[in-house]
Amino acid sequence: MAGRKRPYIDYTKKKSPKEKRVRDDKDAVLDMLFAAFEKHQYYNIKDLQMITRQPMVYLKEILKEICNYNYTNPHKNMWELKPEYRHYKLEQAAETKEEKNSSDSD
């Protein structure tokens, strides 16, 4: 074993530089989260982190405000929007439609 040479490995190329996650504005992150939850009702934390590209601690801080965490099956370890935040865009569209109808009838 003493006479055996190890091959040269360029470790700088092997390591992929992990992108540094920087906190975005909270409103921008909320918009990304609401857009994601319009597509699917349940997400795990890693998927939400990939979507928003935010630090884990900051993302959890925001999720605790607007989401519920499921501890039991069938959606164990998944996040879902709290009932008051569901259908976020649909409610806004309905409100603008009602305002438009009321202004047309005047």
C-alpha positions as protocol buffer text, in pm:
chain_id: "A"
residue {
  index: 1
  type: MET
  ca { x: 0 y: 0 z: 0 }
}
residue {
  index: 2
  type: ALA
  ca { x: 287 y: 237 z: 69 }
}
residue {
  index: 3
  type: GLY
  ca { x: 394 y: 243 z: -298 }
}
residue {
  index: 4
  type: ARG
  ca { x: 45 y: 313 z: -428 }
}
residue {
  index: 5
  type: LYS
  ca { x: -9 y: 664 z: -566 }
}
residue {
  index: 6
  type: ARG
  ca { x: -334 y: 845 z: -535 }
}
residue {
  index: 7
  type: PRO
  ca { x: -473 y: 1012 z: -843 }
}
residue {
  index: 8
  type: TYR
  ca { x: -477 y: 1390 z: -839 }
}
residue {
  index: 9
  type: ILE
  ca { x: -826 y: 1519 z: -781 }
}
residue {
  index: 10
  type: ASP
  ca { x: -907 y: 1882 z: -831 }
}
residue {
  index: 11
  type: TYR
  ca { x: -1142 y: 1933 z: -538 }
}
residue {
  index: 12
  type: THR
  ca { x: -1235 y: 2284 z: -644 }
}
residue {
  index: 13
  type: LYS
  ca { x: -1405 y: 2148 z: -954 }
}
residue {
  index: 14
  type: LYS
  ca { x: -1574 y: 1861 z: -768 }
}
residue {
  index: 15
  type: LYS
  ca { x: -1744 y: 2087 z: -517 }
}
residue {
  index: 16
  type: SER
  ca { x: -2036 y: 2269 z: -667 }
}
residue {
  index: 17
  type: PRO
  ca { x: -2059 y: 2619 z: -530 }
}
residue {
  index: 18
  type: LYS
  ca { x: -2374 y: 2635 z: -321 }
}
residue {
  index: 19
  type: GLU
  ca { x: -2563 y: 2945 z: -413 }
}
residue {
  index: 20
  type: LYS
  ca { x: -2599 y: 3185 z: -124 }
}
residue {
  index: 21
  type: ARG
  ca { x: -2963 y: 3247 z: -49 }
}
residue {
  index: 22
  type: VAL
  ca { x: -3050 y: 3608 z: 18 }
}
residue {
  index: 23
  type: ARG
  ca { x: -3371 y: 3725 z: 181 }
}
residue {
  index: 24
  type: ASP
  ca { x: -3608 y: 3892 z: -63 }
}
residue {
  index: 25
  type: ASP
  ca { x: -3875 y: 4139 z: 29 }
}
residue {
  index: 26
  type: LYS
  ca { x: -4150 y: 3967 z: 229 }
}
residue {
  index: 27
  type: ASP
  ca { x: -4422 y: 4077 z: -15 }
}
residue {
  index: 28
  type: ALA
  ca { x: -4231 y: 3926 z: -307 }
}
residue {
  index: 29
  type: VAL
  ca { x: -4194 y: 3596 z: -121 }
}
residue {
  index: 30
  type: LEU
  ca { x: -4564 y: 3597 z: -31 }
}
residue {
  index: 31
  type: ASP
  ca { x: -4654 y: 3650 z: -398 }
}
residue {
  index: 32
  type: MET
  ca { x: -4436 y: 3352 z: -496 }
}
residue {
  index: 33
  type: LEU
  ca { x: -4594 y: 3136 z: -225 }
}
residue {
  index: 34
  type: PHE
  ca { x: -4951 y: 3230 z: -317 }
}
residue {
  index: 35
  type: ALA
  ca { x: -4876 y: 3160 z: -684 }
}
residue {
  index: 36
  type: ALA
  ca { x: -4737 y: 2818 z: -590 }
}
residue {
  index: 37
  type: PHE
  ca { x: -5037 y: 2733 z: -372 }
}
residue {
  index: 38
  type: GLU
  ca { x: -5270 y: 2819 z: -660 }
}
residue {
  index: 39
  type: LYS
  ca { x: -5116 y: 2527 z: -850 }
}
residue {
  index: 40
  type: HIS
  ca { x: -5114 y: 2273 z: -564 }
}
residue {
  index: 41
  type: GLN
  ca { x: -5272 y: 2264 z: -221 }
}
residue {
  index: 42
  type: TYR
  ca { x: -4988 y: 2089 z: -36 }
}
residue {
  index: 43
  type: TYR
  ca { x: -4609 y: 2141 z: -50 }
}
residue {
  index: 44
  type: ASN
  ca { x: -4314 y: 2014 z: 147 }
}
residue {
  index: 45
  type: ILE
  ca { x: -4058 y: 2262 z: 273 }
}
residue {
  index: 46
  type: LYS
  ca { x: -3784 y: 2166 z: 26 }
}
residue {
  index: 47
  type: ASP
  ca { x: -4009 y: 2229 z: -274 }
}
residue {
  index: 48
  type: LEU
  ca { x: -4112 y: 2568 z: -136 }
}
residue {
  index: 49
  type: GLN
  ca { x: -3748 y: 2656 z: -78 }
}
residue {
  index: 50
  type: MET
  ca { x: -3665 y: 2567 z: -439 }
}
residue {
  index: 51
  type: ILE
  ca { x: -3956 y: 2777 z: -566 }
}
residue {
  index: 52
  type: THR
  ca { x: -3880 y: 3085 z: -357 }
}
residue {
  index: 53
  type: ARG
  ca { x: -3498 y: 3048 z: -330 }
}
residue {
  index: 54
  type: GLN
  ca { x: -3508 y: 3179 z: 28 }
}
residue {
  index: 55
  type: PRO
  ca { x: -3313 y: 3076 z: 339 }
}
residue {
  index: 56
  type: MET
  ca { x: -3488 y: 2798 z: 531 }
}
residue {
  index: 57
  type: VAL
  ca { x: -3526 y: 2996 z: 856 }
}
residue {
  index: 58
  type: TYR
  ca { x: -3679 y: 3297 z: 678 }
}
residue {
  index: 59
  type: LEU
  ca { x: -3913 y: 3078 z: 475 }
}
residue {
  index: 60
  type: LYS
  ca { x: -4037 y: 2892 z: 784 }
}
residue {
  index: 61
  type: GLU
  ca { x: -4097 y: 3225 z: 956 }
}
residue {
  index: 62
  type: ILE
  ca { x: -4326 y: 3334 z: 672 }
}
residue {
  index: 63
  type: LEU
  ca { x: -4494 y: 2994 z: 638 }
}
residue {
  index: 64
  type: LYS
  ca { x: -4589 y: 2991 z: 1007 }
}
residue {
  index: 65
  type: GLU
  ca { x: -4786 y: 3311 z: 948 }
}
residue {
  index: 66
  type: ILE
  ca { x: -4984 y: 3202 z: 642 }
}
residue {
  index: 67
  type: CYS
  ca { x: -4980 y: 2820 z: 646 }
}
residue {
  index: 68
  type: ASN
  ca { x: -5072 y: 2520 z: 855 }
}
residue {
  index: 69
  type: TYR
  ca { x: -4828 y: 2231 z: 894 }
}
residue {
  index: 70
  type: ASN
  ca { x: -4979 y: 1882 z: 870 }
}
residue {
  index: 71
  type: TYR
  ca { x: -4856 y: 1634 z: 1130 }
}
residue {
  index: 72
  type: THR
  ca { x: -5083 y: 1345 z: 1032 }
}
residue {
  index: 73
  type: ASN
  ca { x: -5147 y: 1138 z: 722 }
}
residue {
  index: 74
  type: PRO
  ca { x: -5242 y: 1160 z: 435 }
}
residue {
  index: 75
  type: HIS
  ca { x: -5048 y: 1488 z: 396 }
}
residue {
  index: 76
  type: LYS
  ca { x: -4790 y: 1438 z: 667 }
}
residue {
  index: 77
  type: ASN
  ca { x: -4500 y: 1688 z: 674 }
}
residue {
  index: 78
  type: MET
  ca { x: -4670 y: 1913 z: 419 }
}
residue {
  index: 79
  type: TRP
  ca { x: -4768 y: 2279 z: 434 }
}
residue {
  index: 80
  type: GLU
  ca { x: -5107 y: 2414 z: 323 }
}
residue {
  index: 81
  type: LEU
  ca { x: -5253 y: 2764 z: 327 }
}
residue {
  index: 82
  type: LYS
  ca { x: -5467 y: 2866 z: 621 }
}
residue {
  index: 83
  type: PRO
  ca { x: -5836 y: 2885 z: 526 }
}
residue {
  index: 84
  type: GLU
  ca { x: -5839 y: 3266 z: 530 }
}
residue {
  index: 85
  type: TYR
  ca { x: -5567 y: 3277 z: 261 }
}
residue {
  index: 86
  type: ARG
  ca { x: -5708 y: 3016 z: 23 }
}
residue {
  index: 87
  type: HIS
  ca { x: -5825 y: 3126 z: -321 }
}
residue {
  index: 88
  type: TYR
  ca { x: -5624 y: 3445 z: -281 }
}
residue {
  index: 89
  type: LYS
  ca { x: -5637 y: 3555 z: -646 }
}
residue {
  index: 90
  type: LEU
  ca { x: -5996 y: 3435 z: -699 }
}
residue {
  index: 91
  type: GLU
  ca { x: -6125 y: 3655 z: -416 }
}
residue {
  index: 92
  type: GLN
  ca { x: -5951 y: 3959 z: -558 }
}
residue {
  index: 93
  type: ALA
  ca { x: -6097 y: 3889 z: -903 }
}
residue {
  index: 94
  type: ALA
  ca { x: -6446 y: 3849 z: -754 }
}
residue {
  index: 95
  type: GLU
  ca { x: -6414 y: 4179 z: -567 }
}
residue {
  index: 96
  type: THR
  ca { x: -6307 y: 4367 z: -879 }
}
residue {
  index: 97
  type: LYS
  ca { x: -6590 y: 4206 z: -1076 }
}
residue {
  index: 98
  type: GLU
  ca { x: -6843 y: 4316 z: -810 }
}
residue {
  index: 99
  type: GLU
  ca { x: -6705 y: 4670 z: -813 }
}
residue {
  index: 100
  type: LYS
  ca { x: -6726 y: 4678 z: -1191 }
}
residue {
  index: 101
  type: ASN
  ca { x: -7087 y: 4553 z: -1188 }
}
residue {
  index: 102
  type: SER
  ca { x: -7191 y: 4807 z: -926 }
}
residue {
  index: 103
  type: SER
  ca { x: -7034 y: 5093 z: -1122 }
}
residue {
  index: 104
  type: ASP
  ca { x: -7205 y: 4977 z: -1445 }
}
residue {
  index: 105
  type: SER
  ca { x: -7549 y: 4978 z: -1280 }
}
residue {
  index: 106
  type: ASP
  ca { x: -7508 y: 5342 z: -1164 }
}
